[in-house]
Amino acid sequence: MPTTSRAPLKVLRQLLVLLHMATAFGWLAISAAMLLLFTHATRLDDPAARHDILAVAAYLDDNLLADFSFMTVYTGLMLAGLTPWGYTRFWWVTVKLTLALGCALGSRAIFTQLLADATAPGRPIPGEALILTTTLMIAAIASLAWVARTKPWGPIRHRPPTQPWAPPALWILVILAPVADYVTDLPLQAIPAAIVLGHHALATHRQLMSRSRRPVTR
């Protein structure tokens, strides 16, 4: 009976892992495509052709790179919150999530400004800055994959895991939210993210309060 009851959760967890891997690979592939576009644009002498290539890069940034990067962060946060891994139990989880969030936010802000300058009429192309930023982002994404694969550095602290709250309906909502978010262009991922993060924060608070009330043994 326990095996049967856990089977749906196992399948849903595998689907979320697959979604996380797919979005991370998409993030990496789009970054590589943008690096090729930037490299090619800096070698062109025709301003019109250069502008067209940078316009394609700007389109990729607005419509694909931002979505895939934040979906990678979202699915990573949900995997940590819905499983016993948690957010602050292991160094590799904390480092991976922090690096992914910083990379997604930083690249979004930097690319928006650089591409606005690059596509503005009469302005020189910040080719070196675009190539360097994209190269660093690709290196960061590769580092995220290495951290996820090797799980280095061990636990942050030795304590029992917070019991994850993961009914099947919540897993389904978490998996479908980014798809609906992408189709409707509405911030629907914020709903399950708020539920999972809020519950995890509350459970962690209760665990800490329970530990603080234990009598001190001498």
C-alpha positions in Angstrom: 0.0 0.0 0.0 2.7 2.6 0.8 4.4 1.9 -2.5 1.2 2.4 -4.4 0.4 5.6 -2.6 3.9 7.0 -3.3 3.9 6.0 -6.9 2.0 9.2 -8.2 4.3 11.4 -6.1 7.4 9.7 -7.6 6.1 10.2 -11.1 5.3 13.9 -10.4 8.7 14.4 -8.9 10.3 12.9 -12.0 8.3 15.2 -14.2 9.4 18.3 -12.2 13.0 17.1 -12.4 12.6 16.7 -16.2 11.1 20.2 -16.5 14.0 21.6 -14.4 16.5 19.9 -16.7 14.7 21.0 -19.9 14.5 24.6 -18.8 18.2 24.7 -17.7 19.2 23.2 -21.1 17.1 25.7 -22.9 18.7 28.5 -20.9 22.1 27.2 -21.9 21.2 26.7 -25.6 19.7 30.2 -25.9 22.8 31.7 -24.2 25.0 29.9 -26.7 22.9 31.1 -29.6 23.1 34.7 -28.4 26.9 34.4 -28.0 27.1 33.3 -31.6 24.9 36.3 -32.7 27.0 38.8 -30.7 30.3 37.4 -32.1 28.9 37.6 -35.6 27.5 41.1 -35.2 30.8 42.5 -34.0 32.5 41.3 -37.2 30.1 42.9 -39.6 30.8 46.2 -41.3 27.2 46.7 -42.6 25.3 48.7 -39.9 21.9 47.5 -41.2 22.9 43.8 -41.0 24.5 44.3 -37.6 21.3 46.0 -36.3 19.1 43.1 -37.6 21.3 40.5 -35.9 21.2 42.4 -32.6 17.4 42.8 -33.0 17.2 39.0 -33.1 19.3 38.8 -30.0 17.1 41.3 -28.3 14.0 39.2 -29.3 15.6 36.0 -27.8 16.4 37.9 -24.6 12.9 39.2 -24.1 10.9 36.2 -25.2 13.1 33.1 -24.4 16.1 33.8 -22.3 14.3 35.5 -19.5 11.5 32.9 -19.5 13.9 29.9 -19.4 16.2 31.4 -16.8 13.4 32.2 -14.4 11.7 28.9 -15.0 15.0 27.2 -14.1 15.1 29.1 -10.9 11.4 28.4 -10.2 11.6 24.7 -10.7 14.8 24.5 -8.7 13.1 26.3 -5.8 10.1 24.0 -6.0 12.2 20.9 -6.0 14.1 22.0 -2.9 10.9 23.0 -1.2 8.9 19.9 -2.0 11.6 17.4 -1.1 13.6 16.8 2.0 16.6 18.6 0.4 15.3 21.9 1.8 16.8 25.3 1.1 19.5 25.6 3.9 20.3 22.0 4.8 23.0 21.4 2.2 25.6 23.8 0.8 25.2 22.6 -2.8 21.4 23.4 -2.7 21.9 26.9 -1.2 24.8 27.8 -3.5 23.0 26.5 -6.6 19.8 28.4 -5.9 21.7 31.6 -5.0 23.9 31.4 -8.1 20.9 30.6 -10.4 18.8 33.5 -9.0 21.7 35.9 -9.2 22.5 34.9 -12.7 18.9 35.1 -13.9 18.4 38.6 -12.4 21.8 39.9 -13.3 21.8 38.7 -16.9 18.3 40.1 -17.4 19.3 43.6 -16.1 22.6 43.7 -18.0 21.3 42.4 -21.3 18.4 44.8 -21.3 20.7 47.7 -20.9 23.4 46.5 -23.3 21.0 45.5 -26.0 19.2 48.9 -25.7 22.5 50.6 -26.3 23.5 48.2 -29.1 20.2 48.7 -31.1 20.0 52.5 -30.5 20.8 54.4 -33.7 24.2 56.1 -33.9 25.6 54.3 -30.9 28.6 52.0 -31.0 28.0 48.3 -30.2 29.2 47.2 -26.8 30.5 44.0 -28.5 33.1 43.1 -25.9 30.7 43.6 -23.0 28.0 41.5 -24.7 30.4 38.7 -25.5 32.0 38.8 -22.0 28.6 38.8 -20.2 27.2 35.9 -22.3 30.4 33.9 -21.8 30.2 34.4 -18.0 26.6 33.4 -18.0 27.3 30.2 -20.0 30.1 29.4 -17.5 27.7 30.0 -14.6 25.1 27.7 -16.1 27.7 25.0 -16.6 28.8 25.5 -12.9 25.1 25.0 -11.9 25.0 21.7 -13.8 28.3 20.6 -12.1 27.0 21.4 -8.6 23.7 19.6 -9.3 25.5 16.6 -10.6 28.2 16.2 -7.9 26.4 17.7 -4.9 29.6 18.9 -3.2 30.5 20.4 0.2 28.2 18.3 2.5 25.5 19.6 4.9 25.4 23.1 6.3 24.2 21.8 9.6 23.3 18.4 10.9 19.6 18.5 11.7 16.6 16.5 10.7 14.9 17.6 7.5 11.7 19.7 7.6 8.9 17.3 6.6 7.9 18.4 3.0 4.3 19.2 2.4 3.6 17.8 -1.0 0.1 16.6 -1.8 -0.3 15.5 -5.5 -2.5 18.5 -6.3 0.3 20.9 -5.3 2.8 19.0 -7.5 0.5 19.2 -10.4 0.0 23.0 -9.8 3.7 23.5 -9.6 4.3 21.6 -12.8 1.5 23.3 -14.8 2.2 26.8 -13.6 5.2 27.6 -15.7 3.5 26.3 -18.8 0.4 28.4 -18.2 2.7 31.3 -17.3 4.5 31.1 -20.6 1.3 30.7 -22.6 -0.7 33.5 -20.9 2.2 35.8 -20.1 0.9 36.2 -16.6 3.0 35.7 -13.4 1.2 32.4 -12.5 4.4 30.8 -11.2 4.2 33.2 -8.2 1.1 31.3 -6.9 2.6 27.9 -6.2 6.0 29.5 -5.4 4.3 31.6 -2.6 2.5 28.5 -1.3 5.6 26.3 -1.2 8.0 29.0 0.1 5.4 30.2 2.7 4.8 26.7 4.0 8.5 25.9 4.1 9.2 29.1 6.1 6.4 28.3 8.5 7.5 24.7 9.0 11.1 25.8 9.6 9.9 28.4 12.1 7.9 25.8 14.0 10.9 23.5 14.1 13.2 26.2 15.5 10.6 27.2 18.1 10.1 23.6 19.1 13.9 23.1 19.5 14.3 26.3 21.6 11.6 25.1 24.0 13.5 21.8 24.8 15.0 21.7 28.3 18.8 22.1 28.3 20.5 18.9 29.6 23.6 19.2 31.6 
